């Protein structure tokens, strides 16, 4: 059939409070024009993030009842570890309360002053954890990845020519290479198997470990199945295993492609590093068989890892974003193409050329979306990435607005409502204004900064 339906039935519902535009104007002003500071009950459609916001299945809720809360040696950990190892080829699996904790442990052990860590594109917490250690984070995505309109099928790829040049200069100061799949900050774009293999080959040539940030590994695997001819007849689990076979370890937020509301892990093959990581884990997260998680959370992750590789679900997942991208293109709204996996990315800089990057066109769109239709989205641009480690500010490579879709939460009528809000907003875009920051923290400013309209 041509119609791709949601491959699930709804068993439990949560009411949405339908606010008015005037209410939302007042609420946004009270939140200092930062949607992170809004109360979730005042949001109609919440696309701020797909992290930890998924709807769990009946099987996951059932698995939660098996949760064993023993401090050490919980059978829930054994089921969690088996589920991870059934998909991924790593020797040591260390649970954490979420992905940024895994990043923090890793970089606190291998990074530091004078170190340099390249990636296709580091996301916000990854970059922050690297910089907190005293190291420098470098983005080496291919040129096509910085052109929202380019139709390259794997715009998340790392530029291996630039990586070779980088390692020739900084190889002795590079404790690892990071590769994010899919490339979240670059529009949710996938990384090809060929690119993963090429990056791995360079890592081995320079004797540097390769780590994958695997938050959306299943979506990336399905893109490989759809777009790399060699893998069209492979199963998604086999593609997943192949992707990670090129890596020495990974960080993971189970709040994305594991259908969990909390959780993550660090996985490595290096036994000595694993021992040090477990010691650090005990200091800041918990014993190695729970890592800051309840046993019930480990059970939910274990079941979620079985469900995430279902091709019917992945077909629906990718079609959701493609559907909205097509509708926005018909409205002449510039978007990142081709459609990514977990989110729709609007090119705010191209859509609002009258607002310069240092007046934050992405934040302007985010605020207007909420006022117009109660939609909460996230700026991925100069607010998030413009502030430099030395405190100066410069325009980010792109000013995007990310509409990240929680898994199994919204239906097609919600998607059509989003398009309708954009239709109304298009008629008023010339009147949209930039913003300035009135107060900001020292790091990760997009979460808590205060703004005022210009």
N, C-alpha and C positions, 0 to 999 in steps of 0.2 A: 504494500500500500504506500501511496505517496505521503500520507499523513503519518508523522512520527509522533506517537503518543507517549505520555509519561508512563514508563513501565512499572507502575506501582499504583496501588489504591490507597486512599487516605483513610486512616483509621482513627486518628485523633486530630482535632483542630484547635487552633488558638485564635481568639478574636483579634481583629485589627480595629483600633479606634480611628475613625475617619474625621480628621481635623479640617478646619477651614484655612484658606490662604492667609487671612488676616491673623488667625491664631499662630500660624507657622512663622509669619514675619516677626511677631513678637518673641516667640520662642527662640528663633535664630539669633535675634539681637541679644537676648539674655545669655545665650551661649557664646557670645562674642564672635559670631560668624565662624565658629568651628564646629562642624557637625559631630565630631567626636564627643563634644560636651553636651549633646542633646540626650534627653531621656529616651530610651528605646520605645517606650509606650507612646511617645509623640511622633513616631516614624510610621508611615504607612507601608512602604516597601523598603526594607533595609538591605542595601547592597554595599554597605561599608566594607565588608569583608566576607570571604567564604571560609574563614578560619574559625572552626569551632561552632559554626552556626548551622550545621547540617541537621536534617531530621534523621533520627536513628530508626532502624527497622524493627519490626516485631521480634525478629531473631536476635537483634542486639539487646533489646530490653529483656528478652528471656535470658540471654547470656549473662546480663548484669546480676541476675539472681544467683549465679554460681560464684560470684566474687568472693574470694577468700581474703580476709584482711589480716592474715598473719604477717607479723613484722618481717620475718625471714622465711624463705623456702616455700612461699605461697604457690599452690598449683595454678593459680591464675597467671603467675609469671611464666610458668612452663608452657601454658597454652598460648600466651602472648609470644614467647620466644619461638615456638614452633611455627606460628602463623607468619612471623617475619622471615624465618629461615626457609619456609616453603616457597617464598617468592624471591628472596635475596640471598646472595652467596657469601655472606660475611660470617666470620668465625665468632665474633663477640658482639652481643646485642645488649646495650645498656639503656634501660628506660629512663626517661626524664619527664618532667611535668608538661613540657611543650618544647617546640623546636628551638626556640632561642636559648633555652637552658642547655641543650646539646651543643649549640654554637659556642656558648660561653665556656663550657667545659673544654671543648676542643681548642679554642684559641687561647685560653688561659694556660694551656699546656704546651702548645707548639709555637705560639706567636710571641711578639714583643717588640721592643724598640728596634728600629732599623730594619724590620722585616717588611716584605712586600708580598701581597697575596692577590693574584689575578683571578678574574672570573669572566664569564660572559657578561653578566650584570649582577652585582651584589644587591640584594634587597636591603631594606632599612635596618632591620635588627642585625643582619649579618655584618653589614658595613660598620654599624655602631660597635659591635663586639670586637671587630678587628681593630678599629681605631682606639677603643678603650685600652687594648693591650699595648698600644704604642706603635702598631704597624700601620701600613698604608694599604688601602684597598684600591684595586685598579679594575676598570671595566674594559673588556676587550671584545665586545660583541661585533659581529660583522657589520659593514657599512649599511647593508640593507635593513638591519635591525633598528637603525636610527631614522629611517624614512617610513613614516606611518602608512603611506600609500603604496609602498612596494609590495608586490605579490609573491615574493620569495617564499617557498613552502616551509622553510626552516629558519625564520628570522631570529630565532634564539641562539643560533650557532655562535661559537667562539671563533674569532678571527685567528686562525692558526699561524698565519704569517706574522701577525703582530705578536702572537704569543711566543714564537721562536725568537723574535727580536728582543722581546721583553726578558726572556730567560737567558739570552746571551749576555744581557747586562746585569740582571738581578738574580740569576739562578742560585748563587750561593746564599742569597738572603731570602729565598722563597721557601717557606716551610711546607707549603702545599699549594695546589691549584684547586680552585672551586669551580664547579659547573652547576648552574641552577636549571632544573627541568621541572616544568616549563619555565621560560624566562619571564617571571612575574613583572618586574619593573619595565621590561621591554614589550609589554602588551600581551603577556600570556602566550608568547610564541614558543613553539617546540624546538627541540634540538634533535638533529638527525642522528641515527645510529652511526653513520659514517663520520660525523663530526665528533661524537663521543670517542670513537675508536682513534681518530687522528689526534685528539687532545691527549688520550691515554698514551699513545706512541711517543709524543713529545715529552710527557711526564716521565716515562721510562728512560728516554734518551738522556734526560737531565737528572735522573735519579731523584725525582720529586714525587711525593704521594699525590694522588688525585682523589679528591672528595666530591661527592655529588650531594647537593641540596635537593632531596628527592620529594619535596612536599606534594607535587602534582605528577608523580611518576606514572600513574595509570593513564592520565590524559596524554602525557608525552608518548607513552607506548602506543596508544591508539592512533595518534597522529603518524607515528612511524609506520604502523600497519596500513594506514590509508595512503601515505604519500611516498613511501620507499618500496619500490616494486619487489625487492628481494624479500620483503617481510609480509607481503599481502596474504600469504597462506599460513603464517605463524599465529599461534594463540597469543593473546595478550600476556598471560603469565610467562610464556617463553620469551617474549620480547623484553619484559621487565627483567628477567634473570640475565638476559644477554646484555642489556644496558649496564647493569651494575657489575657485571663480570669484568668490566674495564676499569673499575674503581678500586681504590684501597680502603675506602670507607665512605660513610654518608652521615649527614644530619637529616632529621626528619621531624616535621610537625605532623602528628597524627590527626590534627584538627582539620587537615585538608583531605588528602586522598586516603583516609582510613575511616571516614564517616564518624569520627569521634568528636565529642565536645571538649576534650582536653587530652593531652598526652603527646609524647614524641619519643625519639630515641637517637642515640649515637651508636653507630655500628662500625667496627674496624676489624682488620685482619691482624694488626700488629699487637701481639700479646703483651708486650711491655707497655705500650701506650694504653691498652685496655686496663691494665692493672692500675696505672696512674689515674686514669679517668674514673675508675670505680672508687678510688680513694677520694678524689675530688667530689664525686657524686655523694658520698656519705657525708661530706662536710656541708654541702649546700642543698641537696635534694632529698636524700634518704638512702636506705640500704639498697644494694644492687638488684634485689628481686622486687622492689617496688618503685624506686627512683622518684619519689614525690607523688606517686599516683595511688589511688585506692585500687584494691583488687578488682572491683567492678569496672573501673576504667580500663584496666588491662584486658578484661573479658570483652568489653565493647570494641576495643581496637582489634582484637583477634578476629572477631566476627566480621568487622568492617573490612578487613583486608581480604576476606573471601568475596565480599560483595562488590568491591570497587573494580574488580577486573572483569565484571560481566559486560559483554559487548553490547547487549541491548541497552543497558544503562548508559554506557559511554556514547553510544549513538545518539541517544536522547540528550545527553549532556552537551555534546559538541553542537548539536542542532539548535539548542536553546540560544546560544550566543550568536550563531550564524544567522538565525531568524531575525534577531534584533539588529544586527549589523546591516542586513539587507534592507530592513525598513528605514534605518537611519540614513543609509546611502540614498534611498529614494527621496529623502527630505533634503538632500545636499548637505548633510551634516558630516564633516570629515571624521573618519574613524580609522583605527589601526586595522589594516588588512594584511593577510586574510584573517578571519575571525579566530581569536584565541580559544582556549579551552574553558577557563573558569570565569572569564569576565569579558565584557565589552569595554573597549577603551576609546573614548572620544578625544580627538586631537583638538584640545581647547585653544592652543596657540594659533592653529589655522582657522578655527571657527570664529575666534574673536581677535582679529588682527589689530583692532583699535586698543587692545589692552596689552602693554608690553610685558615681557616675562617677569620683570622685577615688580610688577603690580599683580602678579599671580592670576593669570586668566583661568587656570584650572580651578583654583579656589572660588573664583567668581561663578563658574559653571556649577560647582558643587553647591554653593549657597542658593543659587537660583533654582536648581532642581528641587531642593527641599521646599523653598517658598512656593513654587508653582504646584508641586504635586506630592509633597511629603516623601520624596525619594531621598534616601541618604546614600551618598557615594563618597569616594575617596580621591583626593588629589594625588597624582603621581607625577611630580614635576618640580618646579623651582622651590615650592614650600618644603617638599620632602628632601630634595637633594641639592638645593642651591647653596646652603650654608657649608663652607669649607672648614677643614680642621683648624685652620689658623684664625677662624672667626669671620673672615671675609665672605662676601656673597657674590655669586654669579649665576647666570641663567643655566638651568639644567638642559641637557641635550634635547629634551622634549617636555612639553607641558600637557600631560594627559589627565583625563578623568576616568577612573576605573569604577565600573559597575560590576562588582563581584557577586556571583550568584551562589547563595547557599545551596547545598546539594539536597534535592528532593523536597524543597520547601515551597517554591512558587509554581504557578501553573501558567498556561498560555494566556489566560485573561490578564494576569499580572503583567506579562510581557507586552501585551497590547496596550495596557494602561501606560506603561513606561514610554512606549512610542508616542502615545497621545500627548503625554506631558512634554516630550521633546518637540512635538508639532506646535504646541502652544508657545513653548519657549523660543522657538525659531522666530516667531513673529515679534518678539521683544528683545532679540539679542543685541540690537544696536544700542539699547539703553542699559545694557549690563555694564557695571563698573568694576574697576580693579579694587584691590584692598591693600592695606599696609598692616604690618605686624606691630602691635602695641606692647606685647610682652611675650617673651619666648624663653624656654629652658636652654641649657647648655648643649643638649643633644636630643635627637629624635623630636624636634620641635613641632612637627605636624600633629602630634597627638594632643598637645596641651597649649599650643600658642593661642593668643588672643588677637583678634583682627578688628579693624574698622574699615568701613567702605570709604573710598575716595570720592 
